[in-house]
Structure formats: C-alpha cells, structure tokens
Amino acid sequence: MAIAVPRTWVVGEVVTAAYLNAEIRDQWLDMLAAWVTYTPVWTAATTNPVLGNGTIVGRYKKVGRKVDFQIDLTMGSTTTYGTGAWSVTLPFTAAGSSGSRIGTAQALGASRFAGQVVISSGANGTSAFFPASSSVSNLSSAASAVPFAWASGNELRITGTYESAT
C-alpha cells in the first residue's frame, strides 16, 4: 500500500470508522511497514561485470516520493568485474530536481574504504566513488581496480536517500 493523498472533507460529512482507518491508520501502517526488497542491476561503462556466484541485494523504503535505499553486493569466486565505471540501478527513477543527491558507500576487502554515492537528476541508477588508492584523497568511480583489486568475498555497500520521480 502506498501513502494516499489525504481526503478533502466536506461540511456535514459523517466521519466513519472506514474513513478514519483509511486516513489515519492505513497511512501510519504504510510508513511503519518493513522495507521492500528488489534486485539491483550491476553494470559498467565499457564491459559489464558478471555476478557469477556472487550476490546482490537491494531494499528500499518509500514514503511519498522520498526513497531510502540500501544495496549490498558481495563478490563470488566466479564474479568478473567488467571494465569502466560501475553503476547499479535504483528502485525508482530519481526526480528531475536540480542538483545531485549524495549517499554513502563502503568497499570492504583487506581494508575498508569510505566513499560517496551520487544520484543525478532523473537518474535510474547510481555510482559509487572512492579514493583511487590509499595514497590519494580525490575520488574515482568504483571499478575493477578502484579502490582496490576486487576479489571473492569483497563487498560493496551503498546507502542513500533521494526524491523519486513518482
């Protein structure tokens, strides 16, 4: 169930239990409901990676047009990493508002790297950015060798919040 547009009441209208349930209880139940799972699609700019026996799981909570999301990508022993900057799909297309939204990302391997996620206006996917190496602080797109050479068991975790187009 999605949050509904509030009812416009008319003078003299009889308030019933059904109206109150729809206008108050059901709205709260939707806001307090569990997150919804989805399967993000993982791509790269030049050659797409292949998940193989790795896993990718996404989940989101949408209240109105505000979307909170999480993506967990775990590399498997048969995962290949493609070439070029990586991106993953969002649960909903972002609104065409001005500017970008920024979320967080973590790359977990032998070391843990903190990064950022950028969600551009009207985008249906997002990209993670990390320091290109442990000796620089500027950010580069996550890819097969950024922020390290990815291997089986490594994880990419992404979280963010944005406004959806619908």
N, C-alpha and C positions, 0 to 999 in steps of 0.2 A: 504494500500500500504506500502511496506517495502522499506527502502533505498536500492537502487540498486548499484551494482558495477559500478564505473564510466566507461564510454565508452573510448576505446582506439582509438584515431583519426588517420586517415591515411592521408599522404601528398596528397593534391589536392582534398580531400573530400569536398563536398559542405555542408556547415552548413545550416540547415533548421530550421524553427520555431519548427517543431516536435522534432528535436534533442535537441534544446535549452530547450524546455519545459520539456522533459524527464530528461535532465542532470542537469538542474538548478531549474526550478520552482517546479517540482514534488518532488525533494529531499527536498526543503525547506518546501513545504506543509506537507510532512510526519513528519518532525522534529517539526513543529508548530501545528500539529493536536492534538485534545483532547486525554486525557488518555483513555485507554480501560478498561472496567470492566471485572472482572472474579469472580468466586465463589471459594474461597479457601476451602479446606477440613481440618477440625479440628480433630485431633486425639490425643491419649495419649499412653504412653508406655505400660500400662497394660490393662486398660479398657477404651474404647473410650468414650468421652463425647457425650451427645446428645443435640443438639442445641434447640430442642423444639420450643418455640415461640420466641426465641432469633433471632438475625440477624448476618450474617457475610457477609461482602462485601469487595472485593479486587479490586484494579485498578492498572494499570501499564502504563508506557511509555517506549517503547523500541526504541532506536536509535542505529542502527548497532547491536552490541552484548551487549551494556550497557542497563541494565534494572533498572529503578527506580520503586519502588512499595510501596503500602500502603495497610494495612489490618485493618479493623475495625470490632471487634467482640463485640456485645452487648448481655449481658446475659438476658434471659427472665425468667418469673416466672416458666416455666416448663423445663428450662435448667438443665441438670445434668452434673457434672464436671468430671466424669471418675476418674481413678486412674493412677498415674505416670506422668512423664513429658509430657507436651503438645507440639505439633508441628502443624504447618499449612503449606499447600502446597504453593509453589511459582508459578508464572505464567509460568516460563520456568526453565528447569534444569540448574543448575549453571555449568560453565565451569570447566574443570578438572585442573585448575591452582593451583599452590601451595598456601598454607595458607588459612585462613578463611577471610570472609568479615564480618564486624560488622555494624549493623544498630542500630536504637533506638526503644525502646518500652516504653509505658506508661500503667500503671494499674490504673484505675480510680474507686475508691469506696468512702468510707468515707474519705480516704486520697488518695493522688496521689503519686505513686511510679515511679521513673525513672528507666529504665532498658536497657539492651542491647539485640540485636538480633545477632545470629551467623549463617552465611551461609557457610557451609563447601564445599570444592571442590567436584564437581559432585553431589551435593545435589539437591533434588527436593522439599525440604521443609526446614523450619527454625524453631527455637525455641527461645522463649524469656526467659531472665534471670533477676531476681530481687533479692534484698536483701531478705533473708529468713524471716526476721522480722524487725521491726523498730529499734531493738537494735543491729543488726549486719550489717556489710558492705559487707561481702562476698556474691557472687551471687549464687542463686539456680534456677533450672528450674521452669518456671511458671507451676503451678499445682493447684488442687482444694483448697489448703490452702496456696499457695505462690503467691504473697506476703501477702495475707490476705485470709480469707474465702470468696470466691466469692458469690455474691447474685444477684438477679434480678436488672437490671439497671446498674450494673457494666460494665465497658468497658475495653477491651484490644486493644490498638492501636499499630501498628507496621509499621515502615517505613525503607527502606533500598535501597541500590544500589549494584548491582553485575554484573559480566560478565556472560552472558548466554553461554551455550554450542553451540548454533546455532545462 
